[in-house]
Amino acid sequence: MDLDTDVLVIGGGMAGLAAGIRSQERGANTTLIRKGQSATSYSSGAIDVSGYLPGGSQQLLSAREGIEAITSLYPLHPYSILGFGSADNDDVPGLAIERVGQAVEWLTKHLKSTPAQLYGGIDSNLEGITLVGTKKPTALLQQTIWPGEFAVDDEGVMLFLGIKGVSDLNPKIASKTFLDNQARTGEPPHKVGNASLDIAPFGHGYNLSTTNIARWLDREENLVTFIEQVKKKAEQFGATYVALPPILGLEENLKNQKALQEATGASVFELLAFPPSVPSFRLQRGLERVFIEKGGHLLIGHEAEPCGIESSKITEVLARSPRRKVEITTRSVVLASGKYIGGGLAATVEGLRETVFGLMTVTDEFRESGKTRPQRLTNVVSLSPESHSLFGCGLSVDQFLRPVNPDGDATAENLFAAGSILAGYSYAMEKCGLGVALATGHYAGETAAANATGGGV
Ligand SMILES: Cc1cc2nc3c(=O)[nH]c(=O)nc-3n(C[C@H](O)[C@H](O)[C@H](O)COP(=O)(O)OP(=O)(O)OC[C@H]3O[C@@H](n4cnc5c(N)ncnc54)[C@H](O)[C@@H]3O)c2cc1C
């Protein structure tokens, strides 16, 4: 089968979908292929933009503050590259903040009509609460994960409410960790409780997954008994904040949250979860929905075959699915194939490899890593602010996000890269994973569309 498109996006995580939606909006006919699931759909669903400085352990108050510092200190960080704009731009932090801010507002607007509706922005980091009772700084939380202003509510009472049979949340441990932290910082709420619901939605109270309960709560008839039980527990504890595992629904979470809040008079919200989480599923589905609504062509289960770049332009890519081959002719390509989880980078004993075009890969210090054993790029301490160099490996790109060769020239004039395949940052340490993917995807979509429709880069 043959297919002709203005822009081909390889990868369907946050970076690929942001690029695809933006490129389609910019008037380029866009096809997106993804071979499987993405790191985006294994995330907590909170959009981190800048939570910590590289190597730092002090939380940043806002993403704006983080981008300003990063672009001043780390010239090859993806946020700095977004700030270059043109060779004569001397306000790199200003342009980077403007571009990231625009991408964040754009995403918030697009996801407003989906179950992944967002709350927040780059001017103030929010505190999301996790299933283990810790807090993490993030720029955007899904509306049903936002706990409300508990940190300034002296009269607040926080209730961690588990569900018997759902092992993701142990309410006793989570409430203890949360309370210990509140005691250490002296911040409210000072009253924290825990309890469990015994709802046995499928006739048994064991081996229940958050995804299955979320599906169960998408059906209106199941909500009535659930609301009654949550209300009873909230009244028993005098709770003003009720923290649940992420179960409020895959589709109806916003409606269900509203109904629970009206019934209890408390702020009822979901905790940030481990992968694969219900919120990340809502995010992935919400983005795909927007892409299709904009007229984009989505091919799930299609893998771009490895191929070389013969001239300075890519005109054809072969995509293979279990049942067919598709020869795709294209004018621009966005490579958003992720890192080790997504499959964009492969690490073997021989070194690091970009899996589709065989592009040059570099370490977090921007040295060629094609022959570096991945073991040499790990830290003996598994969890530390220094993180692992391996996380910072990837592609080195020019100011238009075009991957470069060892001489620093663009490998192909119509190839743009976005998201976690880029080198020079550690999402795990800096808490900026989905933020970098969003902002670079948004920009790559714009440049790829301009290039394909004759506007140049
Ligand atoms: C467990 C975990 C939790 C995380 N939690 C958070 C969080 O809470 N907040 C946050 O901001 N960040 C978080 N991150 C980081 C964040 O998820 C990633 O940085 C981000 O999702 C990267 O997006 P991406 O689009 O670049 O790559 P991915 O989301 O990995 O997408 C890559 C895509 O490329 C496709 N692909 C790869 N090769 C091919 C090919 N040859 N042909 C076709 N398709 C291909 C894959 O199938 C996939 O669709 C987390 C990461 C992990 C691993």
The ligand as an SDF file (V2000), in Angstrom:
LIG
                    3D

 53 58  0  0  0  0  0  0  0  0999 V2000
    7.6810    5.1060   34.5280 C   0  0  0  0  0  0  0  0  0  0  0  0
    7.7520    6.5200   34.0450 C   0  0  0  0  0  0  0  0  0  0  0  0
    7.0220    7.4930   34.6960 C   0  0  0  0  0  0  0  0  0  0  0  0
    7.0950    8.8310   34.2460 C   0  0  0  0  0  0  0  0  0  0  0  0
    6.3500    9.7720   34.8860 N   0  0  0  0  0  0  0  0  0  0  0  0
    6.3420   11.0410   34.4010 C   0  0  0  0  0  0  0  0  0  0  0  0
    5.4970   12.0250   34.9740 C   0  0  0  0  0  0  0  0  0  0  0  0
    4.7530   11.7610   35.9000 O   0  0  0  0  0  0  0  0  0  0  0  0
    5.5270   13.2870   34.4510 N   0  0  0  0  0  0  0  0  0  0  0  0
    6.3480   13.6200   33.4010 C   0  0  0  0  0  0  0  0  0  0  0  0
    6.3340   14.7890   32.9790 O   0  0  0  0  0  0  0  0  0  0  0  0
    7.1600   12.6960   32.8390 N   0  0  0  0  0  0  0  0  0  0  0  0
    7.1620   11.4300   33.2950 C   0  0  0  0  0  0  0  0  0  0  0  0
    7.9660   10.4900   32.7110 N   0  0  0  0  0  0  0  0  0  0  0  0
    8.7810   10.8760   31.5550 C   0  0  0  0  0  0  0  0  0  0  0  0
    7.8630   10.9900   30.3220 C   0  0  0  0  0  0  0  0  0  0  0  0
    6.9180    9.9390   30.3300 O   0  0  0  0  0  0  0  0  0  0  0  0
    8.6850   10.9100   29.0340 C   0  0  0  0  0  0  0  0  0  0  0  0
    9.7600   11.8060   29.1070 O   0  0  0  0  0  0  0  0  0  0  0  0
    7.8080   11.2910   27.8510 C   0  0  0  0  0  0  0  0  0  0  0  0
    6.6180   10.5220   27.8590 O   0  0  0  0  0  0  0  0  0  0  0  0
    8.5490   11.0770   26.5460 C   0  0  0  0  0  0  0  0  0  0  0  0
    7.6460   11.2750   25.4940 O   0  0  0  0  0  0  0  0  0  0  0  0
    8.0800   10.9520   23.9990 P   0  0  0  0  0  0  0  0  0  0  0  0
    6.8910   11.2470   23.1530 O   0  0  0  0  0  0  0  0  0  0  0  0
    9.3530   11.5980   23.7010 O   0  0  0  0  0  0  0  0  0  0  0  0
    8.3850    9.3760   23.9750 O   0  0  0  0  0  0  0  0  0  0  0  0
    7.4080    8.1550   24.2320 P   0  0  0  0  0  0  0  0  0  0  0  0
    6.2390    8.5720   25.0400 O   0  0  0  0  0  0  0  0  0  0  0  0
    8.2270    7.0180   24.7230 O   0  0  0  0  0  0  0  0  0  0  0  0
    6.8650    7.7980   22.7590 O   0  0  0  0  0  0  0  0  0  0  0  0
    7.6670    7.1400   21.8230 C   0  0  0  0  0  0  0  0  0  0  0  0
    6.7690    6.6030   20.7300 C   0  0  0  0  0  0  0  0  0  0  0  0
    7.5550    6.1710   19.6250 O   0  0  0  0  0  0  0  0  0  0  0  0
    7.0600    4.9400   19.1420 C   0  0  0  0  0  0  0  0  0  0  0  0
    8.1240    4.3120   18.3390 N   0  0  0  0  0  0  0  0  0  0  0  0
    9.3960    4.0200   18.7010 C   0  0  0  0  0  0  0  0  0  0  0  0
   10.0660    3.5080   17.6370 N   0  0  0  0  0  0  0  0  0  0  0  0
    9.1940    3.4830   16.6000 C   0  0  0  0  0  0  0  0  0  0  0  0
    9.2730    3.0710   15.2470 C   0  0  0  0  0  0  0  0  0  0  0  0
   10.3950    2.5350   14.7300 N   0  0  0  0  0  0  0  0  0  0  0  0
    8.1770    3.1750   14.4490 N   0  0  0  0  0  0  0  0  0  0  0  0
    7.0180    3.6930   14.9400 C   0  0  0  0  0  0  0  0  0  0  0  0
    6.8880    4.1060   16.2240 N   0  0  0  0  0  0  0  0  0  0  0  0
    7.9530    3.9980   17.0410 C   0  0  0  0  0  0  0  0  0  0  0  0
    6.6170    4.2310   20.4000 C   0  0  0  0  0  0  0  0  0  0  0  0
    5.7310    3.1590   20.1060 O   0  0  0  0  0  0  0  0  0  0  0  0
    5.9240    5.3960   21.1260 C   0  0  0  0  0  0  0  0  0  0  0  0
    4.6140    5.5640   20.6350 O   0  0  0  0  0  0  0  0  0  0  0  0
    7.9090    9.1600   33.1470 C   0  0  0  0  0  0  0  0  0  0  0  0
    8.6360    8.1760   32.4950 C   0  0  0  0  0  0  0  0  0  0  0  0
    8.5650    6.8610   32.9230 C   0  0  0  0  0  0  0  0  0  0  0  0
    9.3490    5.8250   32.2130 C   0  0  0  0  0  0  0  0  0  0  0  0
  1  2  1  0
  2  3  1  0
  2 52  2  0
  3  4  2  0
  4  5  1  0
  4 50  1  0
  5  6  2  0
  6  7  1  0
  6 13  1  0
  7  8  2  0
  7  9  1  0
  9 10  1  0
 10 11  2  0
 10 12  1  0
 12 13  2  0
 13 14  1  0
 14 15  1  0
 14 50  1  0
 15 16  1  0
 16 17  1  0
 16 18  1  0
 18 19  1  0
 18 20  1  0
 20 21  1  0
 20 22  1  0
 22 23  1  0
 23 24  1  0
 24 25  2  0
 24 26  1  0
 24 27  1  0
 27 28  1  0
 28 29  2  0
 28 30  1  0
 28 31  1  0
 31 32  1  0
 32 33  1  0
 33 34  1  0
 33 48  1  0
 34 35  1  0
 35 36  1  0
 35 46  1  0
 36 37  1  0
 36 45  1  0
 37 38  2  0
 38 39  1  0
 39 40  1  0
 39 45  2  0
 40 41  1  0
 40 42  2  0
 42 43  1  0
 43 44  2  0
 44 45  1  0
 46 47  1  0
 46 48  1  0
 48 49  1  0
 50 51  2  0
 51 52  1  0
 52 53  1  0
M  END
$$$$
